[in-house]
Amino acid sequence: MSIRSRHLFVALSILSVLILQQPAQADPMLDAHWTFDSDFQDSTGNGHHGSAINQAAITNTVGDFMVGSGGLTLDSSGDFVNMNVDSYKGITGTGARTVSAWIKTGETGGGRDQTIISWGTDSGSQKWIYRMQTGNGQAGATRVEVNGGYIVGNAVLNDDQWHHVALTFEDDGTPNVRDVMLYVDGVLDAQFGGTTTPSASQSKSINTASGSNVRIGRGHSNRDWGGQMDDVGIFASALSPQEVIAIPSLALNSNLGYDLSDAAELFELNDNQTGSIEIGDFLWEYVAGLDTGNMGQVVEDYSGYQFALQLDAAGGVGVAIAPVPEPSTFALAALGLLGMAWYGRRRKR
């Protein structure tokens, strides 16, 4: 085998492996995602990296994180994470959005007025802040406010336990803070005019300004967070109730432990209604006609699949783990055999 031929063979082999090992692309609507496993970097590739202010720290002590191998600890005395690397301003105007986060705090009294995430400008309709609160409704519940208007949830969350919280907003033509939907642990906690009434709300239009950088753990009037946070993300879309439910379901399943980026890949696969993706040791594929009866929740050992996730009631569609080995195993073996055969033919010449 000539040097040129060997180089060609090695190049083809490397190229084949690289093609097979290309990671699935995350949902393009996942605009920013901070895992807080080891740093303050954005995992989406969009470059919305943050930096620690004061004593904001990544901790790896069991109990201080919820997903992955680390979490964010803030002490409510000026600690926060500022997205100042590229001056990330969040979702502005009337753009659809979802915020997802794991939170843990035991602070009481005034400490309940503490911010999960904020951006925008502190003027009428132009502010965007997601926080826990003490007044205008249930103390210790989550709240979204836009300066002049707000919507407040019902669940009290300052119990020093981990909770998944999320908000979704989509412009219906008359964008208003009352259009925001608040979730706690995958369950709808507040929707104005819906089946779950907010503990308090005040109407105000939404037109989020490109003002302050996105900050995690601090609001426009400080209101710093005291406790832990983990796996915080912003979508430039309003997730469905089934997708919101799926986030904690995928994270809490002991065999999966998926973070927000993993969940986003499954949402994208379901939206595309074709293909498959690999996440860790599992191969997921789109399944039409799936009917687990547990919308948005991981179901194990369903009809020949190890795990299944129903994300659309129409036709019972969703995603499931294919009951076959990962295709890359076969593909790499086949490439190896082809390479050996090709090398053998070269030697016989």
C-alpha positions in Angstrom: 0.0 0.0 0.0 1.6 3.3 -1.1 1.9 6.2 1.3 -0.6 8.1 -0.8 -3.1 5.3 -0.5 -2.6 4.9 3.2 -3.2 8.6 3.7 -6.3 8.4 1.6 -7.6 5.5 3.6 -6.9 7.2 7.0 -8.5 10.4 5.8 -11.7 8.5 4.6 -11.8 6.7 7.9 -11.5 9.8 10.0 -14.1 11.6 7.9 -16.5 8.7 8.2 -16.1 8.7 12.0 -16.6 12.5 12.2 -19.7 12.3 10.1 -21.2 9.5 12.2 -20.3 11.3 15.5 -21.8 14.7 14.6 -24.0 15.7 17.5 -27.7 16.3 16.9 -28.4 20.0 16.6 -30.4 21.5 19.5 -33.7 23.1 18.9 -32.9 26.4 17.1 -35.5 28.0 19.4 -33.3 27.3 22.5 -31.7 30.7 22.5 -29.5 30.3 25.6 -28.8 27.5 28.1 -26.5 27.6 31.2 -25.9 24.2 32.7 -23.7 25.5 35.5 -22.0 22.2 35.6 -18.5 23.7 35.6 -18.7 27.3 34.4 -21.0 30.1 33.2 -20.9 29.3 29.5 -23.9 29.0 27.2 -24.2 25.5 25.8 -26.2 26.3 22.7 -23.3 27.6 20.5 -24.9 31.1 20.4 -22.2 32.5 22.6 -24.4 34.0 25.4 -21.8 33.4 28.0 -21.9 34.9 31.5 -19.5 35.9 34.2 -19.7 35.6 38.0 -20.4 38.7 39.9 -19.2 38.9 43.6 -19.4 35.4 45.1 -21.6 33.7 42.5 -20.1 30.2 42.3 -20.4 26.8 40.7 -20.7 24.1 43.4 -20.5 20.3 43.1 -21.7 19.3 46.5 -24.6 16.9 46.4 -27.8 18.9 47.2 -26.4 22.0 45.6 -27.3 21.0 42.1 -30.2 19.3 40.4 -29.1 18.3 36.8 -25.7 17.3 35.6 -22.6 17.6 37.8 -22.9 21.1 39.3 -25.1 24.1 40.1 -25.1 27.8 40.8 -25.0 29.1 44.4 -25.9 32.7 45.2 -26.1 34.2 48.7 -28.5 37.1 48.2 -26.0 39.8 49.0 -25.0 40.9 45.6 -24.2 37.6 43.8 -25.5 37.1 40.3 -24.5 36.1 36.8 -24.2 38.8 34.2 -24.3 37.9 30.4 -21.8 40.6 29.6 -19.6 38.6 27.2 -21.6 39.6 24.2 -24.2 41.8 25.9 -27.0 39.3 25.6 -30.3 41.2 25.8 -32.7 38.2 25.9 -36.0 38.1 23.9 -37.2 41.6 23.1 -40.3 43.3 21.8 -43.3 41.0 21.8 -41.2 37.9 20.8 -42.5 34.5 22.0 -40.4 33.1 24.9 -40.0 30.4 27.5 -37.8 30.5 30.6 -37.0 27.3 32.3 -35.0 26.9 35.6 -34.5 24.7 38.6 -34.5 26.7 41.8 -34.0 26.1 45.5 -34.3 28.6 48.3 -35.3 28.6 52.0 -35.2 32.3 52.5 -38.3 33.8 54.2 -39.5 37.3 54.9 -38.1 40.0 52.5 -35.8 37.4 51.1 -38.7 36.0 49.1 -38.5 39.1 46.8 -35.7 37.5 44.9 -35.0 37.3 41.2 -34.6 34.2 39.0 -33.8 36.1 35.8 -34.3 39.5 34.3 -33.6 41.8 31.3 -35.1 44.8 29.5 -35.5 48.4 30.7 -37.3 49.4 33.9 -40.0 51.4 32.2 -43.7 50.7 31.5 -44.1 47.5 29.4 -40.4 47.4 28.7 -39.1 45.4 31.7 -38.9 41.6 31.9 -38.4 40.0 35.3 -39.1 36.5 36.6 -38.9 36.3 40.4 -40.3 35.1 43.7 -42.3 37.8 45.6 -43.9 38.9 48.8 -46.8 41.2 47.8 -49.7 41.5 45.4 -50.7 37.9 45.7 -49.3 34.7 47.2 -46.0 35.3 49.1 -43.3 32.9 48.0 -44.8 32.3 44.6 -43.3 33.1 41.2 -44.1 36.3 39.5 -43.5 37.9 36.0 -43.7 41.7 35.9 -43.2 44.3 33.1 -43.3 47.6 35.1 -47.0 48.5 35.5 -48.3 44.9 35.2 -47.7 41.5 36.6 -49.0 37.9 37.0 -48.4 35.9 40.2 -48.6 32.2 40.8 -50.0 30.2 43.6 -47.4 27.6 44.8 -45.2 28.6 47.7 -41.6 27.7 46.8 -39.3 28.9 49.6 -39.3 25.5 51.2 -35.6 24.7 50.7 -36.5 22.0 48.1 -35.7 21.8 44.4 -38.5 22.9 42.1 -38.7 23.2 38.3 -40.3 26.5 37.3 -41.1 27.8 33.9 -43.0 30.6 32.1 -44.3 30.8 28.6 -45.5 33.7 26.6 -46.8 34.0 23.0 -48.1 37.1 21.3 -51.8 36.7 20.5 -52.0 40.0 18.7 -52.6 42.0 21.9 -49.5 41.1 24.0 -50.1 41.4 27.7 -48.4 40.2 30.8 -51.7 38.3 31.6 -50.9 36.1 28.6 -48.0 34.6 30.5 -48.4 31.1 31.8 -46.6 30.0 35.0 -45.6 26.4 35.7 -44.3 24.7 38.8 -42.9 21.2 38.6 -44.4 20.7 35.2 -47.9 21.7 36.4 -49.7 24.9 35.3 -49.7 27.2 38.3 -51.3 30.3 36.9 -53.1 31.4 33.7 -55.3 34.4 33.5 -58.8 33.5 32.4 -57.8 29.8 32.3 -58.4 26.9 34.5 -55.8 28.0 37.0 -56.4 31.5 38.3 -53.4 33.6 39.3 -53.2 34.7 42.9 -52.9 38.2 41.6 -52.5 40.0 38.2 -52.6 43.4 36.7 -53.0 44.1 33.0 -50.1 45.7 31.1 -48.9 45.4 27.5 -45.5 43.7 26.7 -42.8 45.4 24.7 -39.5 44.3 26.2 -36.7 46.7 25.5 -33.2 45.9 24.5 -31.8 47.4 27.8 -30.0 45.6 30.5 -28.1 42.4 29.8 -29.7 39.2 30.9 -28.9 38.6 34.5 -29.5 35.4 36.6 -30.1 36.0 40.2 -30.6 39.8 40.1 -33.4 42.1 39.0 -33.7 45.8 38.1 -34.2 46.7 41.8 -31.6 44.1 42.8 -33.8 41.6 44.7 -30.9 39.2 44.7 -31.4 35.4 44.8 -30.4 33.5 47.9 -30.0 29.8 47.3 -29.3 27.5 44.4 -30.2 27.4 40.7 -29.5 25.0 37.9 -30.0 24.3 34.2 -31.4 27.7 33.3 -32.5 28.4 29.7 -34.4 30.7 27.4 -36.3 29.6 24.4 -37.3 32.0 21.6 -40.6 30.2 21.4 -43.5 29.3 23.7 -43.2 25.7 24.6 -46.4 23.6 24.7 -47.7 22.4 28.1 -46.5 18.9 27.1 -43.0 20.2 26.5 -42.9 22.0 29.8 -44.0 18.9 31.6 -41.3 16.9 29.7 -38.4 19.0 31.1 -38.6 17.8 34.7 -39.8 14.4 33.7 -36.7 13.8 31.6 -34.4 15.3 34.3 -35.8 13.3 37.2 -35.9 9.9 35.4 -33.0 8.1 37.0 -32.0 6.4 33.8 -31.9 9.6 31.8 -31.1 12.7 33.8 -31.5 14.9 30.8 -30.7 18.6 30.8 -32.5 21.3 28.9 -30.4 20.9 25.7 -31.2 17.2 25.6 -34.9 18.0 26.0 -34.7 20.6 23.3 -33.3 18.0 20.9 -36.3 15.7 21.6 -38.7 18.6 21.0 -37.0 19.3 17.7 -37.1 15.7 16.6 -40.8 15.6 17.4 -41.4 18.8 15.5 -39.6 17.5 12.4 -41.7 14.3 12.5 -38.9 12.2 11.0 -35.5 10.9 11.7 -33.7 9.9 14.9 -31.0 11.3 17.3 -28.5 9.9 19.7 -28.3 11.3 23.2 -25.8 9.5 25.4 -26.3 5.8 25.1 -29.8 6.0 23.6 -31.2 6.3 20.1 -34.4 8.2 19.9 -36.7 8.3 16.9 -40.0 9.9 15.9 -43.0 7.7 16.4 -46.5 8.3 14.9 -49.5 6.8 16.6 -47.8 6.7 20.0 -50.4 6.7 22.8 -48.8 6.4 26.3 -51.6 8.2 28.0 -49.1 10.3 29.9 -48.7 13.5 27.9 -45.2 15.0 28.3 -44.0 12.4 30.8 -41.4 9.7 30.2 -43.0 6.2 30.2 -40.7 3.2 30.5 -41.1 -0.2 28.8 -43.9 1.0 26.5 -44.8 -1.4 23.6 -41.3 -2.6 22.9 -39.6 0.7 23.6 -37.5 1.3 26.7 -38.7 4.9 27.0 -41.4 6.9 25.3 -42.4 10.5 25.4 -45.8 11.6 24.0 -45.7 15.3 23.0 -48.7 15.8 20.8 -52.2 14.7 21.5 -53.2 14.8 17.8 -52.7 11.2 16.7 -50.7 10.4 19.8 -47.3 11.3 18.3 -44.0 11.6 20.2 -40.5 10.2 20.4 -39.2 6.9 21.8 -36.0 5.0 22.2 -35.5 2.5 19.3 -35.2 -1.1 20.5 -32.1 -1.6 18.4 -28.3 -1.0 19.0 -27.1 2.5 18.0 -26.7 2.6 14.2 -23.1 4.0 14.5 -22.0 0.6 15.9 -23.1 -1.1 12.7 -21.9 1.8 10.5 -18.4 1.8 12.0 -18.2 -2.0 11.7 -19.3 -1.9 8.1 -16.8 0.9 7.3 -14.1 -1.2 9.0 -14.9 -4.2 6.8 -15.1 -2.1 3.7 -11.7 -0.6 4.6 -10.2 -4.0 5.2 -11.6 -5.3 1.9 -10.3 -2.3 0.0 -6.8 -2.6 1.7 -6.8 -6.3 0.8 -7.5 -5.5 -2.9 -4.7 -3.0 -2.9 -2.3 -5.5 -1.5 -3.1 -8.0 -4.2 -2.3 -5.6 -6.9 
